[in-house]
Amino acid sequence: MKEIYIKNLKIETPIILAPMAGITNFAYRRLLKEYSCPLVETEMVSDFALFYGNKETINMLKTDESEHPLSVQLFGGSKESLVKGAKVLFSLGGFEILDINLGCPVNKVVKENAGSSWLKNSRQEELYEAIKAVVDISPVPVTCKIRLGWDEESINVVSICKILESAGVSMISIHARTRSMMYSGTPKYEYIKLAKQSVNIPIIANGDIDSLEKAKEVLDITSVDGLMIGRGALGNPNLIRQLVTYFSTGGIIKDSTLIERVEALKKHFLYLEELKGEYKAISEMRGLSSHYLKGFNDTKKYRVKFTTMNSKSQFLDICQEILANLKQ
């Protein structure tokens, strides 16, 4: 895997952390940077929320020097609102890439004409005008994250990529499913290959990349310029380090042990507590903790305990119980 240029920004080994709502906050990105992630991306932020100065949305943009370069993802349903939101982001600064979300499939986003709604064939002219308007005012490279199309009867990823390239986008990340597939079904990586062949800007493949073997398979199928990792690294941040090491040096890093996963889990919690306080950190980690135990035998009782914990001390006790039992 070669380095890529996102306009004038060089990414040595293009393994990119996918934006995930409710997950890729500063605490999680901070953890992934410690596992050598070359490029991280924020949760998607709303153009309207930015324009109206929503404090919670502004707080989602917290960063520090350790995670640069940083990509901020913006979503919205019209040219006018996207431009307004982008202007707020540019005034705040602190990031090197602006990514436009054109792929989120959830109803709450699509109902606002945002996310995957932009991929409808009826909106192609509107899409060009909206993205070009953002590119024209942007002091940083603009990228987009898309899906293969609205549904399997209207897969239009090639035409969408051509539109985005002509609008001035510097890179496109493609999730290998349509909006109607949501997160189920088998990813259709062959369509990403067609998209890669149709444009001259970097194309990044995304969707179900959860191991080094799967990463190599996706690269073989698509011939893309880089990979975007989302749920595959959730609970297994070492996957990022494995991919970066292999694709930069050919070296092989072993899979994490359960002890290493628990240590990563503890660090994730402590970063989240520092960011949001104990109460919110515990609330979020009830759902996130089980990901760190995935694939290991005899961990069901601990996963259940994590879902019912109510304090930092309970969280640490569960972690200690896992570690103690492993050392017996």
C-alpha positions in Angstrom: 0.0 0.0 0.0 1.4 3.3 -1.1 1.1 6.7 0.5 -1.8 8.9 -0.7 -2.3 12.6 -1.1 -5.5 14.2 0.0 -5.0 17.3 -2.0 -1.6 18.4 -0.5 -1.9 16.3 2.7 0.2 13.2 2.7 -1.0 10.1 4.5 1.9 7.5 4.6 -0.1 4.3 5.1 -3.8 5.1 4.4 -5.6 3.1 7.1 -8.3 5.4 8.3 -10.7 5.3 11.3 -14.3 5.4 10.1 -16.6 8.0 11.7 -19.1 6.3 13.9 -21.9 8.1 15.7 -21.7 7.9 19.4 -18.3 6.2 19.3 -15.5 8.2 17.5 -15.4 10.9 20.1 -12.1 12.4 21.3 -11.6 9.6 23.9 -11.9 6.8 21.3 -9.8 8.6 18.7 -7.1 9.3 21.3 -7.0 5.5 22.0 -6.8 4.6 18.3 -3.9 7.1 17.8 -2.0 5.2 20.4 -2.4 2.2 18.1 -0.8 4.0 15.2 -3.9 5.1 13.3 -2.7 7.4 10.6 -5.9 9.3 10.1 -8.9 9.6 12.5 -12.3 11.1 11.9 -14.9 12.7 14.2 -18.4 11.6 14.7 -20.7 13.3 12.2 -21.8 16.8 13.3 -25.0 18.5 12.1 -24.8 21.6 10.0 -27.9 23.1 11.7 -26.5 22.4 15.2 -23.3 24.2 14.3 -25.0 27.1 12.8 -27.2 27.6 15.9 -24.2 27.1 18.2 -25.3 23.9 19.9 -22.8 23.4 22.8 -23.0 19.7 22.7 -22.1 19.6 19.0 -19.2 22.1 19.5 -17.9 19.8 22.3 -17.9 16.9 19.9 -15.1 18.7 18.0 -12.7 18.6 21.0 -9.2 17.7 19.9 -5.5 18.1 20.7 -2.2 18.0 18.9 -1.8 14.2 19.4 -4.5 13.3 16.8 -3.6 15.4 13.9 -4.2 15.1 11.0 -7.9 15.1 11.9 -10.9 14.8 9.6 -14.2 16.4 10.7 -17.4 14.9 9.3 -20.3 17.2 8.5 -23.8 16.2 7.5 -26.8 18.2 6.2 -29.6 18.0 3.7 -29.1 21.1 1.5 -26.4 23.2 -0.2 -27.3 26.2 1.9 -27.2 24.4 5.3 -24.0 22.6 4.4 -22.3 25.8 3.5 -23.5 27.5 6.7 -22.3 24.6 8.8 -18.9 24.4 7.0 -18.3 28.1 7.6 -18.8 27.6 11.3 -16.3 24.7 11.2 -13.7 26.8 9.4 -14.1 29.6 11.9 -13.4 27.1 14.7 -10.5 25.4 12.9 -8.3 22.7 14.4 -8.7 20.1 11.6 -7.0 19.3 8.3 -9.8 17.6 6.3 -13.6 18.3 6.0 -15.5 15.1 5.2 -19.1 15.3 4.0 -21.4 12.4 5.0 -23.3 11.1 2.0 -23.8 7.6 3.3 -25.5 7.4 6.7 -28.4 5.1 6.3 -30.4 5.7 9.5 -33.9 7.1 9.2 -33.4 10.1 11.4 -30.7 11.4 9.1 -32.3 10.4 5.8 -35.6 12.0 6.7 -33.7 15.3 6.8 -32.5 14.7 3.2 -29.0 14.1 4.5 -26.7 11.0 4.5 -27.6 8.4 2.0 -30.5 10.5 0.7 -27.9 12.4 -1.4 -27.3 9.2 -3.4 -30.8 9.2 -5.0 -30.6 9.5 -8.8 -33.0 12.4 -8.7 -30.6 14.5 -6.6 -27.4 14.2 -8.7 -27.5 17.8 -10.0 -28.3 19.1 -6.5 -25.4 16.9 -5.1 -22.9 18.4 -7.5 -23.9 22.0 -6.7 -23.9 21.4 -2.9 -20.5 19.8 -2.8 -18.9 22.3 -5.2 -20.2 25.1 -3.1 -18.5 23.6 0.0 -15.3 22.9 -1.9 -15.2 26.5 -3.3 -15.1 28.0 0.2 -13.0 25.4 2.0 -9.4 26.2 3.1 -8.8 22.4 3.6 -9.3 19.4 1.4 -12.9 18.2 1.1 -13.6 14.4 1.1 -16.9 12.4 1.0 -18.1 9.1 2.5 -20.7 7.4 0.4 -22.4 4.0 -0.2 -23.0 2.1 -3.4 -26.4 3.8 -3.9 -29.8 4.1 -2.5 -30.9 0.5 -3.0 -29.8 -2.5 -5.1 -32.0 -1.4 -8.0 -30.2 1.9 -8.3 -26.5 1.2 -7.6 -24.9 4.4 -9.0 -21.6 4.5 -7.2 -19.6 5.1 -10.4 -21.7 8.1 -11.5 -21.7 9.5 -7.9 -17.9 9.3 -7.8 -17.6 11.1 -11.1 -19.9 13.9 -9.9 -17.9 14.3 -6.7 -14.6 14.3 -8.5 -15.9 17.0 -10.9 -17.1 19.0 -7.9 -13.5 19.1 -6.5 -13.5 16.4 -3.9 -10.1 15.2 -3.0 -10.9 11.6 -1.8 -13.9 9.3 -1.6 -14.5 6.6 1.0 -17.1 3.9 -0.1 -19.0 1.6 2.2 -19.7 -1.5 0.1 -23.4 -1.6 0.8 -26.5 0.3 -0.4 -28.6 2.4 1.9 -31.3 -0.3 1.9 -28.9 -2.9 3.1 -28.1 -0.9 6.2 -25.4 -2.9 7.9 -26.5 -6.4 6.9 -25.9 -8.6 3.9 -22.7 -9.3 2.1 -20.7 -6.2 1.1 -20.4 -5.8 -2.7 -16.7 -4.9 -3.0 -16.7 -5.4 -6.8 -18.6 -2.1 -7.2 -15.8 -0.3 -5.4 -13.4 -1.6 -8.0 -15.5 -0.1 -10.7 -15.6 3.2 -8.9 -11.8 3.1 -8.4 -11.4 2.6 -12.2 -13.6 5.6 -13.0 -11.9 8.5 -11.2 -8.4 9.8 -10.6 -8.7 10.7 -6.9 -8.0 8.3 -4.0 -10.7 5.8 -3.3 -11.0 4.1 0.1 -12.8 0.9 0.8 -15.0 0.4 3.9 -17.3 -2.3 5.2 -16.7 -5.4 7.3 -12.9 -5.2 7.4 -12.3 -6.9 10.7 -8.9 -8.8 10.2 -5.7 -8.6 8.2 -6.9 -11.4 6.0 -10.1 -9.6 5.2 -8.1 -6.4 4.5 -5.9 -8.2 2.0 -8.9 -9.7 0.4 -10.6 -6.4 0.0 -7.5 -4.8 -1.5 -7.1 -7.7 -4.0 -10.8 -7.3 -5.1 -10.9 -3.5 -5.3 -7.3 -2.2 -6.0 -8.2 0.8 -3.9 -5.8 3.3 -2.4 -6.6 2.7 1.3 -8.9 1.1 3.8 -11.4 2.6 6.3 -11.9 0.6 9.4 -15.1 1.0 11.6 -16.8 -1.7 13.6 -13.9 -4.1 13.0 -11.6 -2.1 15.3 -14.3 -1.5 17.9 -13.1 -3.5 21.0 -10.0 -4.5 19.0 -7.9 -1.3 18.5 -4.8 -3.6 17.8 -6.3 -4.3 14.4 -5.3 -0.8 13.3 -1.7 -1.4 14.4 -1.7 -4.8 12.6 -2.8 -3.3 9.3 -0.5 -0.3 9.5 2.5 -2.5 10.3 1.7 -5.1 7.6 1.0 -2.6 4.8 4.0 -0.4 5.7 6.7 -3.0 6.5 5.2 -6.4 5.8 5.5 -7.3 9.5 3.0 -9.4 11.3 1.7 -8.5 14.7 -0.2 -11.1 16.7 -3.8 -10.8 17.7 -4.4 -9.2 21.1 -4.8 -11.5 24.1 -7.8 -11.1 26.4 -5.4 -9.4 28.9 -4.4 -6.9 26.3 -8.0 -6.3 25.3 -9.0 -5.6 28.9 -6.1 -3.2 29.4 -7.3 -1.3 26.2 -10.9 -1.3 27.6 -9.7 0.3 30.8 -7.8 2.9 29.0 -10.8 3.7 26.8 -13.0 4.1 29.9 -10.5 6.4 31.6 -10.2 8.6 28.5 -14.0 8.7 28.3 -14.3 9.6 31.9 -11.8 12.4 31.5 -13.8 13.7 28.5 -17.4 13.3 29.8 -17.3 12.5 33.5 -17.9 9.2 35.4 -21.7 9.0 34.9 -21.7 9.4 31.1 -18.6 7.3 30.7 -20.3 4.4 32.6 -23.5 4.8 30.6 -21.6 4.6 27.2 -19.3 1.8 28.3 -22.3 -0.4 29.3 -22.8 -0.9 25.5 -19.2 -0.7 24.4 -17.4 -3.0 26.9 -18.7 -6.3 25.4 -16.9 -5.5 22.1 -13.6 -5.9 23.9 -14.5 -9.5 25.0 -15.8 -10.6 21.6 -14.3 -13.8 20.3 -13.1 -15.1 23.7 -14.5 -18.1 25.5 -16.3 -17.9 28.9 -16.8 -14.2 28.9 -20.6 -14.0 28.7 -21.0 -13.5 32.5 -18.7 -10.5 32.3 -20.5 -9.0 29.4 -23.7 -9.2 31.4 -22.0 -7.6 34.4 -20.8 -4.7 32.2 -24.4 -4.0 31.1 -25.6 -3.5 34.7 -22.7 -1.6 36.2 -23.3 1.8 37.8 -20.0 3.2 38.8 -16.3 3.4 38.0 -15.5 1.1 40.9 -17.8 -1.6 39.6 -16.3 -1.3 36.1 -12.7 -1.7 37.5 -13.8 -4.6 39.7 -15.2 -6.4 36.7 -12.0 -5.8 34.7 -10.0 -7.0 37.7 -12.1 -10.2 38.0 -11.5 -11.0 34.4 -7.7 -10.6 34.8 -7.6 -12.5 38.1 -9.4 -15.5 36.6 -7.0 -15.5 33.6 -4.0 -15.7 35.9 -5.3 -18.6 37.9 
